[in-house]
Amino acid sequence: MTVLIIGFPANAQSSREYIRNAIKKWGQCRNVAITRTNGDVALYGQNGCAEANTPQGLSRAIKQLNNEGEFIDDIQLTERGRWLILYGNNGILWNDIPYSLEQKLREFNNNGEVITSVTFNDSGDWIVISTDYICASDYRIQNWLAEGFDIYGSLWAACITDDGIVAVFEGGYKFLGNIPNDLQTALKKTNLNVYRLKIAGSAWFFADVYGNFRYNM
């Protein structure tokens, strides 16, 4: 099913309301990109999308991929307008991401590694998850993830903001820094197999691969 919804609310509050209304209409949502100041995106079904107030380059890329019938798997968007899209069969588009992250993504792509999750912030921190590897911007994050792997099993997803990190493992979660308390509680109580997770200030969203979700936005 293809549903493309493009809107242009005037401010951040109406931007968030716009994607909430889209999610309510769909009844499912498999992923979002949310920010406090730089727009919001929600993804549904094969390539259904609702977006508002996003950077022009990101908006153009989403429209192009949607017109080409590509499956958009994930969108990352920071408060400073940096963005990345995972789509199709290991396709990646980006704007102004950390150079070390760009190098790692090119390396994985050249080696045929299937990239399943990418997250980064405006401070240069990042995590890349593939089917075979977990890589991070520095050894401290790498070691922190390795500790979680030893306890909880495979790393499925992660979210880095300027305030903290959440790592989603097969058997549990790890939290670092300033993570909303209600998100931590919701993750510990949910029966969803969480595959995507996003945070923007006190707002958050998580979902499984089927589009079943929980959020506080």
N, C-alpha and C positions, 0 to 999 in steps of 0.2 A: 504493500500500500504506500502511495506517495502523497504526502501532505506537506506542502511548503507554505509557511505562513511568515510573512515579512511585515514588521510593524515598526513604527518610529515614535514611541512615547517620548514625552518631553523631558523626563527626568528619571533618576535612578529608581525612585519609588514606583513610578508607573511602569518602568521597564520590568521590574520584578513582578508586579501585578499582572503584566501582560503574559509572561511565561507561566505564571501560576494558573491563569485562566485557560491557557492552552493545555496544560497538563490535566486540569480538571475536565476539560472537554474530551481529551483522549482517553482518560482513565488509566493510562499507563505512561511511563517515561523511562527510557533506558539510560539516559545520561543528560547532564547539563554542564554548562560553563557559567559560573556565577561570579560576579565581582561587586564590590561596594560602590565603585565609581565608573566602571568602564563597560557597562552593558551586560546582557545575559542571553544565554542560548539554552534551548531544550531540544532534545532529540527523541524521536518516536518512530517505531516501526522500521521499515527498510531505509527510508531516507526522509522521513517527515521532520520538519524543523520549524521552531518558532524562535525568532531572535529579535532583539531590540537594543538600540543604542550601542552596538558593537563597532569596533574600528572598521573603516571602509574596506580595507584590504581583506580582513577576515570575512566580512559580509559578502564581498565579491567572490571569494574562494568558495564559500558555502553554496552560493547560488550556482556557480559553475559546476561544482561536484554534483549538486542536486539535479541540474539540467542534464548531466551526463549519466545519471542513474547510479552514481557511485554510492556505496554504503559508507556513511560517515560513522566511524566507530567511537571516536573520542575527540573532544575539543578542549584545549587548555587556553586560558586567557588570564593575563595578569592585570594588576591595577595600572601598570604603565603601558598597556596596549600590546605587549608581546603575546604572540599566540602560536599555536601549533594544532594541526589537524592530522589524526590518523584515519586513513580511509582505505577501502578496497583491499587488495592483496599486498599489504605492507607499504601502501602509499603514504607519503608524509609531505605536508606543506607546512612552512613556518615563516615567521617574521621576527627578527631581532632576538633570537634565543641565544643563550650563552654559547660561546664558540666551542668550549670543551664538550658541551652537549651535542652540538652540530657534528663534531668530529665522531663522537660515539655512534650517533644515529647513522652516519654515512658508513662507518665501519660495519655495523650490524647489517645494514642493507646490502653492502657489497659481499658479505659472507653468507647471505641468505637467511640470517636470523629473523624469525618472526617476532616483531615487536608488539607486545600486548598492552603496554601501559607506559606513558611518559608523564612526568610531573616536574615542574620547575617553578621558581619564584623570581622576584625582581632582584634578589640579592646574589644570584648566581648559583644557588643550590639546585640540584636536580637528581632524579632517580629514573632509570630506564629498566624496564622489566621485559625480558624476552622469554621464549619458551625454554631456553637453556641457561640464561644468565641473568644476574642482577648486578647493575652497575650504578654507582653514585658519584657525585661530584667530589667527595673527599672521603678519606678513610674512616672518619668518625661516623658519618652516616652509614657507610658500608658495614662497619663493625656493629652498629646498632641494629641494622637489618639482619645481619648474620646471627645475632643473639636471638632475635625473634624467630628466625628460621629454625634454629635448634630447638626452640620450645614449641612452636605452633605449626611447623611444616611450611609448605610452599607459600611464597609471597604472591598474592593474586593482584593486588593494586596498592597504590600509595597516593597520598596527597600532601604536597608541600606548599605551605603558604609562607608569607614573611614572618608569621608568628609561631609556626610549629609544623609537626609532621604527624600524620596518621598512617600506619602501615596495616594493611588488611591481609592476614594470613589464612591459610586453610582452616586452622583450628583456633584462631583468636586474633587479637588486635594489640598493637603497641601505640602509645601516645607519647609525644615529645613536645614540650613547649606549651603554648597557650591554646588549648583545644576546648571548645565549648563543652561544659559539663553535661548538657542535655544530649549532645551527640554521643558522648562516651556511654551514657546510660542507654540510649537507644540502640547503639551497636551491640552492647552486651546483652540486651533483651531480645533483639530481633531474631526471627527464624529464617530470614533471607540469607542466601549465600551471596554475600556482598561482592560485587564485581567492579562497580564504579562508585567513587566517593569524591565529593567536592565540598569545599569550605570557603566562605567569604565573610570574615568577621564572625558574627554570631549566627549567620545563616549557614545551613548545611543541607546536603542531599546525598542519599545513597540508594543504589538499586542493584538488582540481580540482572542476569543476562536476558531475562524474559520481560523486563520492563516493570516488574513489581518494585515499588519504591517506598521510601519514607523521606520526609523532609521537614525542615523548619525554615521557611523563607518568607 
